[in-house]
Amino acid sequence: MAPLLLLLLLFLPTISSAPSTPHSQSNENEAFISAIISEKGLEFVKDLLIEQAVKSLIPIRLPDVEESIRVPFIGGVRMAATNITLLGIDVSSSVVRPGESGIAIVASGATVNLSMDWRYSYSTWILPIEISDHGTASIKVEGMEVGLTMSMKNKNGTLQLTAMECGCYMEELIITLNGGASWFYQGFVDALGDQIRSAVENTITNKISEGTSKLDSLLQSLPKKINVDNVAALNVTFVKDPVFGNSSIEFDINGLFVSSSGYTDPRCLHKYPLLSSCGSASKMLWISLDEAVFNSASVVYFQAGLMHWIVDKVPDQSLMNTASWKFLIPQLYRKYPNDDMLLDISLTSPPEVKIREEKIGSTIYLDMTIDVLDNAETIPVACISMEVTISGFVEILGNNLAGKATMDDFSLTLKWSKVGNFHMSLIQGVIRVFLKTIFVPYVNSHLRQGFPLPIVHGFTLQDAYILTSNSRTIVCSDMVFTDSSGTVHTPFQQSDRKLGKVSI
């Protein structure tokens, strides 16, 4: 396995549920979320995964090698090196370079330590018996360089990896024998040195190629949506090939919310030109979300009937009795004296989110029906239409994008009434209190939960901040990684220590 290749998984969601579902709407091939790994991010992931790669290579048993040579005055000598084991690798430097249609990773200046057993045997015409000896040896490889170049393309909504070039080269191989005659040492090195060198190079190269194939299979088997809850999921299929810059890689995914059946209404989902930039900020990761992402969530939850609720408890519970309204709506009290009330609230259309520079806002249209509980019967008595303007902001909670809203303004219209006409100005103050103390907190309780960004398991956003521009929200963040043992890796730790030094 070549864990170096896992850096390509940084923006692939690791979800074990939700199989892919075909979509029928025209926007399935459009990108509404783009993610960029910057040069800083590529360096962090590369350093982290080189360390993990080296650990996975220790120990490795290499193929045995043997050779027959002729030695003056002795004759034919059979030599063999067995139990060749790679014990340690120390990588001193490495680079990662995006290209026109792929990426190259090179680890150089590496030192490798190995151990092995040796033996030889021969017989001469003078003594008709076999003479043999055996012992151990240590091997040190200096100046090793390992390189991998691979292409990456979109295939049916996932990424397909293909290894274009893969190789391993070493400058010097130093063999130290424990025991053995001096004549044997030079003969052994001359006979088997090149074979041992080839065994090390071929083993590492084969492991990298094997890892590329396994990772390619893994990428193509990943589900294509992240379940948010039992109603909605985020469509995270890739919509085109990755874009390789001079020092970054951009991934474009669909990013729209879909219902559990995989369908979303394409209405009101207008795509604007992608903008993925954190300016001059030195952050590892940029994630740019079009406002259509938020509006698709609004459509899905509206169509699921979740933008409707009954209010029977308020901070001032006396307001839920007709007695509190006898001076504001006299007929209500006369017809239903001292009866309890319910508020039946329904949004009349999915809220449409508008993102502007330094501001996110929406206008919510809803109907509030006043119900009276009279002798165990629920009686609708009036309906008020509202237009509520809110603004807010988004924030990062872990790997989730969450939000918070505040009310800017509202207006009221009497839609119908069975208790006579009454002026909206008379109840405006009460409605204002209701919206601020009941409606807005209810909205925020859902916004606070947020939805997951497409970040691979183990990585966590750190020191994130958010920019807003015309129609887009941009998350700019560094990352930390927590491995299976619970150890947290930070970019500062990676830069302060030597890369990939592991031995047993």
BAGUPA-716556 format. One line per field, with one value per residue (C-alpha): residue in three letters; x, y, z. Coordinates in pm, 1 decimal. Layout:
! BAGUPA-716556
res: c(ALA, ...) .
xx: c(X, ...) .
yy: c(Y, ...) .
zz: c(Z, ...) .
This chain:
! BAGUPA-716556
res: c(MET, ALA, PRO, LEU, LEU, LEU, LEU, LEU, LEU, LEU, PHE, LEU, PRO, THR, ILE, SER, SER, ALA, PRO, SER, THR, PRO, HIS, SER, GLN, SER, ASN, GLU, ASN, GLU, ALA, PHE, ILE, SER, ALA, ILE, ILE, SER, GLU, LYS, GLY, LEU, GLU, PHE, VAL, LYS, ASP, LEU, LEU, ILE, GLU, GLN, ALA, VAL, LYS, SER, LEU, ILE, PRO, ILE, ARG, LEU, PRO, ASP, VAL, GLU, GLU, SER, ILE, ARG, VAL, PRO, PHE, ILE, GLY, GLY, VAL, ARG, MET, ALA, ALA, THR, ASN, ILE, THR, LEU, LEU, GLY, ILE, ASP, VAL, SER, SER, SER, VAL, VAL, ARG, PRO, GLY, GLU, SER, GLY, ILE, ALA, ILE, VAL, ALA, SER, GLY, ALA, THR, VAL, ASN, LEU, SER, MET, ASP, TRP, ARG, TYR, SER, TYR, SER, THR, TRP, ILE, LEU, PRO, ILE, GLU, ILE, SER, ASP, HIS, GLY, THR, ALA, SER, ILE, LYS, VAL, GLU, GLY, MET, GLU, VAL, GLY, LEU, THR, MET, SER, MET, LYS, ASN, LYS, ASN, GLY, THR, LEU, GLN, LEU, THR, ALA, MET, GLU, CYS, GLY, CYS, TYR, MET, GLU, GLU, LEU, ILE, ILE, THR, LEU, ASN, GLY, GLY, ALA, SER, TRP, PHE, TYR, GLN, GLY, PHE, VAL, ASP, ALA, LEU, GLY, ASP, GLN, ILE, ARG, SER, ALA, VAL, GLU, ASN, THR, ILE, THR, ASN, LYS, ILE, SER, GLU, GLY, THR, SER, LYS, LEU, ASP, SER, LEU, LEU, GLN, SER, LEU, PRO, LYS, LYS, ILE, ASN, VAL, ASP, ASN, VAL, ALA, ALA, LEU, ASN, VAL, THR, PHE, VAL, LYS, ASP, PRO, VAL, PHE, GLY, ASN, SER, SER, ILE, GLU, PHE, ASP, ILE, ASN, GLY, LEU, PHE, VAL, SER, SER, SER, GLY, TYR, THR, ASP, PRO, ARG, CYS, LEU, HIS, LYS, TYR, PRO, LEU, LEU, SER, SER, CYS, GLY, SER, ALA, SER, LYS, MET, LEU, TRP, ILE, SER, LEU, ASP, GLU, ALA, VAL, PHE, ASN, SER, ALA, SER, VAL, VAL, TYR, PHE, GLN, ALA, GLY, LEU, MET, HIS, TRP, ILE, VAL, ASP, LYS, VAL, PRO, ASP, GLN, SER, LEU, MET, ASN, THR, ALA, SER, TRP, LYS, PHE, LEU, ILE, PRO, GLN, LEU, TYR, ARG, LYS, TYR, PRO, ASN, ASP, ASP, MET, LEU, LEU, ASP, ILE, SER, LEU, THR, SER, PRO, PRO, GLU, VAL, LYS, ILE, ARG, GLU, GLU, LYS, ILE, GLY, SER, THR, ILE, TYR, LEU, ASP, MET, THR, ILE, ASP, VAL, LEU, ASP, ASN, ALA, GLU, THR, ILE, PRO, VAL, ALA, CYS, ILE, SER, MET, GLU, VAL, THR, ILE, SER, GLY, PHE, VAL, GLU, ILE, LEU, GLY, ASN, ASN, LEU, ALA, GLY, LYS, ALA, THR, MET, ASP, ASP, PHE, SER, LEU, THR, LEU, LYS, TRP, SER, LYS, VAL, GLY, ASN, PHE, HIS, MET, SER, LEU, ILE, GLN, GLY, VAL, ILE, ARG, VAL, PHE, LEU, LYS, THR, ILE, PHE, VAL, PRO, TYR, VAL, ASN, SER, HIS, LEU, ARG, GLN, GLY, PHE, PRO, LEU, PRO, ILE, VAL, HIS, GLY, PHE, THR, LEU, GLN, ASP, ALA, TYR, ILE, LEU, THR, SER, ASN, SER, ARG, THR, ILE, VAL, CYS, SER, ASP, MET, VAL, PHE, THR, ASP, SER, SER, GLY, THR, VAL, HIS, THR, PRO, PHE, GLN, GLN, SER, ASP, ARG, LYS, LEU, GLY, LYS, VAL, SER, ILE) .
xx: c(0.0, 126.5, -38.4, 121.1, -160.3, -419.3, -365.6, -601.0, -877.4, -869.8, -1205.7, -1372.6, -1645.1, -1594.1, -1945.5, -2059.0, -2424.4, -2631.4, -2561.7, -2549.2, -2879.2, -2925.3, -3059.4, -3281.5, -3257.0, -3044.4, -2823.1, -2671.6, -2364.8, -2305.6, -2067.9, -2207.1, -1921.4, -1556.0, -1266.7, -903.9, -603.7, -345.9, 30.9, 36.5, -229.6, -52.7, 271.5, 100.8, -81.0, 225.3, 446.4, 185.1, 123.9, 491.1, 530.2, 233.9, 369.9, 708.3, 543.4, 347.1, 667.4, 838.4, 922.8, 922.9, 1071.3, 1248.9, 1297.9, 1602.4, 1887.1, 2164.9, 2449.3, 2734.5, 3080.1, 3428.9, 3706.7, 4073.3, 4229.9, 3892.6, 3662.2, 3287.7, 3123.9, 2750.8, 2640.8, 2297.2, 2136.0, 1820.6, 1582.3, 1649.3, 1437.0, 1384.2, 1418.7, 1412.4, 1360.9, 1462.4, 1329.7, 1511.8, 1320.3, 1020.5, 817.4, 469.2, 407.2, 75.7, 110.5, -111.6, -334.0, -189.4, 41.1, 399.8, 535.5, 908.6, 1080.1, 1457.1, 1771.0, 1634.0, 1842.6, 1731.7, 1859.2, 1824.7, 1941.1, 1997.8, 2151.7, 2429.0, 2578.8, 2816.8, 2933.7, 3193.4, 3394.6, 3732.9, 3914.7, 4162.6, 3903.2, 3602.9, 3380.1, 3159.7, 3289.1, 3028.6, 2981.4, 2703.5, 2640.1, 2451.6, 2496.7, 2369.1, 2288.4, 2267.0, 2118.4, 2201.5, 2062.5, 1745.1, 1480.7, 1124.7, 895.1, 536.6, 346.4, -23.7, -318.0, -652.5, -978.5, -1350.1, -1520.9, -1896.5, -1884.9, -1578.7, -1206.0, -1004.2, -632.4, -379.4, -9.6, 179.7, 533.8, 667.3, 1028.6, 1289.5, 1658.4, 1946.2, 2289.8, 2491.4, 2450.3, 2681.9, 2695.7, 2868.7, 2925.0, 2955.7, 3213.2, 3346.6, 3687.9, 3813.5, 3809.7, 3447.3, 3341.3, 3443.7, 3315.7, 2981.5, 2939.2, 3039.5, 2803.9, 2494.5, 2515.8, 2326.5, 2064.2, 2002.2, 1980.8, 1724.2, 1526.3, 1494.2, 1400.4, 1151.6, 985.6, 922.5, 806.8, 567.9, 423.4, 350.2, 190.4, -16.5, -131.4, -231.7, -456.1, -616.2, -677.9, -828.7, -1075.0, -1153.2, -1222.6, -1459.2, -1652.3, -1722.6, -2088.2, -2184.1, -2388.1, -2361.2, -2673.5, -2749.6, -3055.0, -3343.1, -3482.1, -3192.0, -2850.8, -2569.3, -2483.6, -2103.4, -2046.0, -1758.5, -1877.4, -1555.3, -1185.6, -974.9, -806.8, -431.2, -270.4, 95.0, 73.6, -283.7, -558.7, -925.8, -1210.5, -1561.3, -1860.6, -2234.1, -2300.6, -2680.0, -2911.5, -3137.4, -3418.2, -3370.5, -3513.4, -3237.7, -3460.4, -3458.5, -3663.8, -3434.9, -3643.9, -3464.3, -3128.0, -2937.9, -2567.6, -2327.2, -1964.8, -1744.3, -1530.0, -1285.0, -1031.9, -914.3, -724.5, -367.1, -445.6, -211.5, -460.6, -447.1, -802.5, -1059.4, -1419.0, -1652.0, -2029.3, -2278.2, -2599.1, -2781.1, -2648.7, -2845.5, -3149.3, -3155.0, -3170.8, -3460.8, -3647.7, -3591.2, -3710.6, -4005.9, -4116.9, -4084.0, -4339.1, -4095.9, -4156.7, -4479.3, -4522.6, -4774.9, -4699.1, -4875.2, -4610.3, -4469.2, -4267.9, -4579.9, -4834.5, -5122.2, -5098.2, -5226.1, -5568.9, -5840.8, -5865.0, -5538.5, -5687.3, -6022.0, -5916.8, -5719.0, -5970.0, -6297.6, -6501.1, -6249.6, -6304.8, -6683.3, -6720.9, -6463.2, -6421.2, -6120.0, -6042.9, -5688.1, -5529.9, -5278.0, -5071.1, -5050.5, -4752.2, -4670.5, -4422.9, -4590.6, -4272.8, -3913.1, -3704.4, -3455.9, -3110.9, -2928.2, -2554.8, -2394.7, -2060.3, -2046.7, -2416.4, -2643.7, -3017.6, -3355.5, -3721.3, -3958.8, -4324.1, -4552.4, -4913.1, -5003.0, -5346.2, -5496.9, -5678.8, -5911.0, -5951.4, -6323.9, -6468.6, -6188.3, -6246.8, -5980.8, -6143.4, -5947.2, -6061.7, -5815.9, -5510.3, -5236.2, -4983.4, -4634.0, -4329.9, -4025.4, -3685.2, -3388.1, -3011.5, -2739.0, -2399.7, -2245.6, -1977.6, -1769.4, -1855.4, -1610.9, -1642.9, -1998.8, -2114.7, -2372.9, -2555.1, -2741.4, -3013.9, -3162.6, -3483.5, -3453.1, -3816.2, -4160.4, -4500.4, -4850.3, -5160.8, -5493.5, -5564.1, -5906.9, -6098.2, -6406.1, -6390.2, -6425.1, -6168.6, -5896.1, -5608.4, -5264.7, -5118.6, -5303.9, -5126.1, -4792.6, -4619.9, -4735.9, -4630.0, -4288.4, -4232.3, -4351.8, -4116.2, -3813.7, -3877.3, -4033.5, -3986.0, -3623.4, -3494.6, -3675.9, -3506.8, -3168.2, -3207.6, -3203.3, -2938.6, -2711.0, -2696.9, -2556.3, -2451.6, -2122.6, -1863.9, -1698.2, -1390.5, -1227.2, -1252.7, -967.5, -914.6, -1056.0, -1075.1, -868.6, -856.6, -1121.0, -1277.1, -1548.2, -1575.0, -1890.1, -1910.9, -2172.0, -2368.4, -2093.5, -1964.3, -1595.6, -1447.9, -1073.6, -908.1, -605.0, -631.8, -518.3, -524.1, -606.5, -479.4, -627.7, -427.5, -571.3, -250.6, -316.1, -85.9, -49.4, 141.5, 380.6, 469.2, 526.3, 757.4, 959.7, 1061.0, 1237.7, 1009.7, 931.4, 1186.9, 1079.9, 1275.1, 1234.8) .
yy: c(0.0, 351.9, 579.1, 879.7, 850.5, 912.7, 1287.6, 1259.8, 1163.0, 1490.7, 1610.3, 1274.6, 1212.0, 885.7, 767.8, 411.5, 474.2, 615.1, 440.1, 655.0, 743.1, 859.4, 1211.3, 1335.2, 1711.8, 1915.9, 2065.7, 1727.9, 1802.9, 2150.7, 2235.6, 2430.8, 2355.8, 2387.3, 2292.2, 2388.7, 2235.2, 2512.3, 2468.4, 2482.8, 2212.8, 1988.0, 2017.4, 1927.5, 1627.4, 1513.4, 1527.0, 1355.6, 1075.6, 1015.5, 944.1, 707.5, 548.1, 479.8, 319.4, 89.0, -23.9, -138.3, -423.2, -564.7, -901.8, -889.1, -1182.5, -1402.3, -1373.1, -1615.2, -1636.8, -1865.0, -1718.4, -1850.1, -1759.1, -1813.4, -2118.1, -2211.0, -2269.6, -2228.3, -2068.6, -2062.5, -1749.5, -1652.9, -1369.4, -1466.4, -1313.7, -968.0, -736.5, -362.6, -228.5, 148.3, 441.1, 801.3, 1048.3, 1380.3, 1577.7, 1553.1, 1756.0, 1742.4, 1908.3, 1937.0, 1911.4, 1973.9, 1671.3, 1497.6, 1514.5, 1410.5, 1310.6, 1267.9, 1162.1, 1210.0, 1189.1, 880.1, 641.0, 277.6, 18.0, -355.2, -680.6, -1019.8, -1363.1, -1481.2, -1815.1, -1969.4, -2316.6, -2467.9, -2779.6, -2826.5, -3105.8, -3109.6, -3180.6, -3385.3, -3234.7, -2927.0, -2627.5, -2376.6, -2082.5, -1849.0, -1535.8, -1207.2, -871.1, -515.6, -306.3, 69.8, 246.5, 613.4, 872.6, 683.3, 863.4, 743.8, 912.0, 868.9, 1049.9, 982.1, 1122.6, 1190.4, 1216.6, 1219.1, 886.9, 868.6, 1113.6, 967.4, 1004.9, 759.4, 732.0, 600.9, 561.3, 708.0, 663.6, 503.3, 436.2, 397.5, 480.4, 458.3, 613.9, 389.1, 43.6, -39.1, -400.9, -487.3, -859.8, -1005.3, -1284.2, -1439.8, -1422.4, -1109.7, -1274.7, -1363.9, -1005.7, -856.7, -1156.9, -1138.4, -766.3, -812.9, -1105.9, -1003.9, -628.0, -540.5, -805.6, -669.6, -319.3, -431.5, -620.1, -306.6, -85.6, -332.8, -407.2, -40.2, 31.3, -265.2, -159.8, 187.9, 48.4, -192.4, 94.1, 299.6, 21.0, -32.1, 338.5, 364.9, 88.4, 259.4, 594.8, 447.7, 254.5, 553.2, 660.0, 978.9, 1150.6, 1237.8, 1178.6, 1487.7, 1336.0, 1105.9, 1371.5, 1523.2, 1431.3, 1627.8, 1526.2, 1508.9, 1362.7, 1510.8, 1692.4, 1733.2, 1653.0, 1810.1, 2135.8, 2138.0, 2474.4, 2557.4, 2482.9, 2374.3, 2131.7, 2224.1, 1975.1, 2065.2, 1874.0, 1906.6, 2002.8, 2031.7, 1891.5, 1610.3, 1428.7, 1076.9, 959.4, 1147.3, 1415.5, 1790.5, 2054.0, 2256.3, 2571.3, 2871.6, 2698.5, 2951.7, 2882.3, 3173.7, 3168.6, 2978.6, 3190.1, 3006.7, 3241.7, 3333.5, 3626.7, 3642.9, 3433.6, 3141.9, 2866.2, 2498.8, 2461.6, 2674.6, 2558.2, 2775.9, 2720.9, 2874.4, 3011.1, 2743.7, 2489.8, 2659.3, 2710.4, 2344.7, 2255.8, 2497.5, 2330.3, 1976.7, 2050.1, 2253.1, 1972.7, 1729.0, 1932.1, 2029.3, 2403.3, 2377.2, 2361.9, 2413.1, 2653.4, 2589.7, 2714.8, 3067.3, 3250.2, 3447.0, 3165.2, 3404.2, 3514.7, 3171.6, 3246.5, 3459.2, 3665.2, 3838.4, 3948.3, 4085.6, 4447.0, 4378.2, 4144.6, 4192.0, 3945.8, 3670.5, 3698.5, 3737.9, 3424.0, 3214.7, 3355.9, 3225.0, 2955.4, 2840.6, 2899.7, 2741.7, 2904.0, 2699.3, 2830.3, 2728.9, 2872.9, 2934.0, 2889.3, 2776.5, 3065.1, 3192.0, 3274.0, 3571.6, 3604.9, 3942.1, 4081.1, 4069.5, 3981.1, 3681.3, 3737.4, 3591.5, 3688.8, 3434.3, 3421.2, 3243.8, 3211.8, 3203.6, 3057.1, 3128.5, 2820.4, 2821.7, 2511.1, 2511.9, 2205.3, 1980.2, 2109.3, 2299.3, 2592.2, 2812.9, 3172.4, 3392.6, 3377.4, 3639.0, 3646.0, 3760.5, 3871.2, 3838.9, 3968.7, 3810.8, 3836.5, 3629.6, 3471.0, 3127.2, 2974.8, 2659.5, 2410.7, 2122.5, 2016.9, 2148.7, 2473.5, 2623.3, 2955.4, 3206.3, 3450.8, 3772.4, 3946.1, 4272.7, 4360.9, 4215.6, 4309.8, 4172.0, 4123.8, 3984.4, 3699.0, 3603.4, 3621.8, 3469.1, 3713.6, 4038.8, 4264.0, 4398.7, 4629.1, 4475.0, 4774.3, 4665.4, 4332.3, 4431.4, 4464.8, 4121.0, 3962.9, 4127.7, 3971.0, 3635.9, 3645.5, 3740.6, 3501.5, 3203.2, 3207.7, 3322.2, 3094.3, 2802.5, 2879.7, 2911.0, 2577.0, 2415.2, 2641.2, 2566.3, 2199.3, 2288.0, 2035.5, 1849.2, 1982.3, 1719.1, 1655.1, 1313.4, 1127.1, 1211.4, 1567.3, 1859.7, 2223.5, 2458.0, 2838.7, 2872.3, 3195.8, 3270.5, 3522.9, 3614.6, 3767.2, 3795.7, 3467.9, 3265.2, 3170.0, 3079.3, 2879.4, 2935.1, 2699.6, 2509.1, 2143.5, 1898.8, 1522.5, 1267.1, 917.7, 587.5, 597.0, 935.5, 1128.4, 1477.0, 1592.2, 1963.1, 2138.9, 2280.5, 1933.8, 1812.1, 2100.1, 2074.4, 1710.3, 1503.8, 1343.1, 974.6, 845.9, 499.1, 193.7, -124.3) .
zz: c(0.0, -74.5, 182.7, 9.4, -239.2, 31.3, 1.0, -295.4, -50.3, 140.6, 7.3, -43.1, 212.7, 401.3, 456.8, 502.1, 431.2, 147.3, -180.4, -488.0, -645.7, -1003.1, -1053.1, -1324.6, -1296.1, -1531.1, -1259.4, -1166.1, -1377.3, -1237.3, -952.7, -658.5, -417.5, -505.8, -279.9, -319.9, -147.1, -137.9, -146.2, 233.5, 252.2, 3.1, 199.8, 528.7, 388.1, 196.6, 507.8, 720.5, 474.1, 401.5, 769.4, 758.2, 439.5, 593.8, 895.6, 668.5, 495.6, 816.9, 823.3, 471.8, 376.3, 40.0, -197.7, -139.7, -390.7, -483.6, -730.9, -830.2, -897.3, -961.5, -721.5, -813.7, -645.4, -498.1, -791.0, -803.1, -497.6, -438.3, -247.8, -114.0, 80.7, 268.4, 518.7, 375.1, 591.6, 563.0, 918.9, 892.8, 654.5, 712.1, 451.9, 472.7, 208.8, -21.5, -265.9, -414.1, -748.5, -935.2, -1310.3, -1608.7, -1550.7, -1247.6, -951.1, -877.8, -537.3, -481.1, -157.2, -175.9, 34.2, 207.0, 412.9, 442.7, 689.9, 624.7, 777.2, 617.6, 654.8, 423.5, 338.2, 91.2, -0.1, -232.4, -290.9, -458.2, -635.0, -347.8, -77.6, -197.7, 72.1, 73.8, 266.0, 383.5, 619.4, 716.8, 916.3, 930.4, 762.1, 777.8, 473.6, 450.8, 150.2, 108.3, -130.3, -215.7, -418.6, -473.5, -726.0, -835.4, -1109.0, -1149.6, -1338.0, -1177.2, -1367.0, -1299.5, -1373.2, -1317.7, -1028.1, -853.4, -901.8, -1108.4, -1036.4, -1284.5, -1206.3, -1500.7, -1370.7, -1055.0, -965.8, -695.2, -727.8, -477.1, -498.7, -268.5, -114.5, 176.7, 296.9, 623.5, 681.4, 1028.1, 990.7, 674.8, 510.4, 338.9, 0.6, 55.1, 134.1, -197.9, -387.6, -212.3, -285.4, -648.7, -693.1, -500.6, -448.2, -765.1, -697.1, -346.4, -487.4, -744.0, -479.5, -264.6, -559.9, -705.1, -370.9, -293.0, -648.6, -644.5, -310.2, -445.4, -760.5, -552.0, -332.7, -635.4, -761.7, -419.6, -375.9, -722.7, -631.7, -302.3, -466.1, -720.8, -455.5, -230.4, -192.7, -368.2, -100.1, 268.4, 475.4, 683.5, 854.6, 757.6, 523.2, 332.4, 196.0, 35.1, -321.3, -330.0, -675.6, -871.2, -1181.3, -1378.5, -1369.6, -1095.0, -1190.4, -1127.9, -1067.5, -1020.6, -648.3, -576.6, -675.1, -717.3, -688.0, -806.3, -674.1, -722.3, -359.6, -372.1, -108.6, -221.7, -48.2, 79.1, -254.2, -436.5, -592.2, -548.4, -724.8, -953.4, -914.5, -763.3, -790.0, -996.1, -1032.3, -1032.0, -1151.5, -907.5, -679.7, -456.8, -307.2, 39.1, -102.4, 21.7, 329.5, 389.1, 462.0, 369.9, 250.9, 71.4, 31.3, -172.9, -153.3, -393.1, -236.4, -438.9, -185.1, 93.6, -126.5, -225.8, 144.7, 182.5, -104.2, 27.4, 381.1, 252.7, 24.1, 314.3, 510.4, 784.8, 760.9, 954.0, 1329.2, 1607.7, 1891.5, 2222.2, 2465.5, 2485.0, 2753.4, 2856.2, 2851.9, 2926.1, 2563.0, 2463.4, 2613.7, 2454.5, 2775.3, 2685.7, 2352.6, 2461.3, 2407.0, 2086.5, 1918.6, 2109.2, 1901.0, 1968.7, 2342.8, 2317.0, 2103.2, 2290.7, 2643.3, 2835.6, 2582.1, 2519.8, 2179.6, 1941.2, 1668.1, 1347.8, 1149.4, 791.0, 545.8, 212.8, 3.7, 55.7, 194.1, -61.4, 74.4, -70.8, -10.9, -53.8, 53.6, 435.2, 457.3, 427.3, 427.3, 343.1, 330.1, 484.9, 386.3, 629.1, 739.6, 1106.9, 1178.4, 1519.2, 1654.3, 1955.3, 2173.0, 2250.8, 2424.0, 2294.3, 1940.5, 1748.5, 1565.3, 1320.9, 1377.2, 1183.4, 957.2, 939.6, 654.6, 747.0, 556.3, 782.3, 676.3, 849.8, 822.3, 973.9, 948.4, 910.4, 1131.1, 1161.1, 1435.7, 1406.3, 1042.5, 1014.2, 861.2, 1096.1, 1115.1, 1323.8, 1221.4, 1359.4, 1258.5, 1069.1, 995.8, 936.7, 797.9, 864.0, 650.1, 765.7, 525.4, 664.1, 991.9, 1155.4, 1446.3, 1253.5, 1097.2, 1323.4, 1248.3, 1226.7, 1406.6, 1720.0, 1741.9, 1587.6, 1922.7, 2037.6, 1708.6, 1731.7, 2073.1, 1939.3, 1641.3, 1850.7, 2140.2, 1961.4, 1585.2, 1553.0, 1835.4, 1670.3, 1337.5, 1508.7, 1683.8, 1340.0, 1188.5, 1481.6, 1385.7, 1045.0, 784.3, 726.6, 488.0, 264.7, 479.4, 505.4, 835.2, 1071.6, 947.0, 1144.1, 1041.7, 1257.9, 1284.4, 1016.5, 906.5, 653.7, 373.4, 185.4, -159.4, -428.7, -412.0, -240.6, 104.6, 128.7, 416.0, 467.8, 713.0, 828.9, 933.2, 1196.9, 1170.3, 1439.9, 1365.6, 1480.1, 1803.0, 1897.1, 1826.8, 1689.9, 1410.1, 1337.2, 1059.5, 1317.5, 1442.7, 1088.4, 995.9, 1317.8, 1280.7, 1021.3, 772.0, 768.4, 1017.3, 1129.4, 1236.6, 1437.7) .
